[in-house]
Amino acid sequence: MRMILVGPPGAGKGTQAARLVKTYEIPHISTGDMLRAAVKAGTELGKQADGFMSKGQLVPDEVVIGMVIERIAQPDCEKGFMLDGFPRTRPQAEALATALDEAGVALDAVVLIEVDDALIEDRIVKRRSDPETGEIYHLDHRPPPPEIAERVVQRKDDTAEACQKRLAKYHSETAPIVPFYEAAGLLARVDGVGAPDEVEVRIKAALA
Ligand code: AMP
């Protein structure tokens, strides 16, 4: 299964990807996670990406495309992969299509998780994650259990200000990839409002 999860920031891509990769036994490739790891490790890539990420801007296409093409050529991606947060621009979608074509493989599905803009800021500013397990929480709807409450962290770009910039970028840069995949007959739209369990059921139904 070669698939892509698309949706605005806070749609639940990371939460759903973590669940779906267990079912389909494919690697979870999150460009946001890869870039955050590079920033943390202080690599050249991380230094390039940091300024863009903390301001809620997109990292330039040439940086991200190279990183993903290299990653999906790894042996663990032979049977498939779940892309989360990539592609985020039309040139990224086109570069991915070319790379897959050259490798003689094709995408199976693109799932668009739809959540209204009005709900996004609350999801983002109240998002916390456990650095040890990667588990994602929401301070009101899915609070971290007391034994880990001390260690959960907030992403640097999960402020109200950066959230609004990321949302604007989503509409201007990422939404245009939707018709690209719709025209290819690959797109499934899923309502992203509700508990993670409910959304997971909807995604699996759409994929089936
Ligand atoms: P995410 O964890 O998917 O919300 O990504 C966090 C941040 O990483 C984004 O706001 C961008 O700055 C950067 N980023 C992640 N994926 C991409 C991508 N495909 N293209 C450009 N920037 C990206």
Residues whose N, C-alpha, C, O or C-beta is under 5 A from the ligand:
A	BS01	AMP	T31 G32 D33 L35 F52 M53 G56 Q57 L58 V59 V64 D84 G85 F86 P87 R88
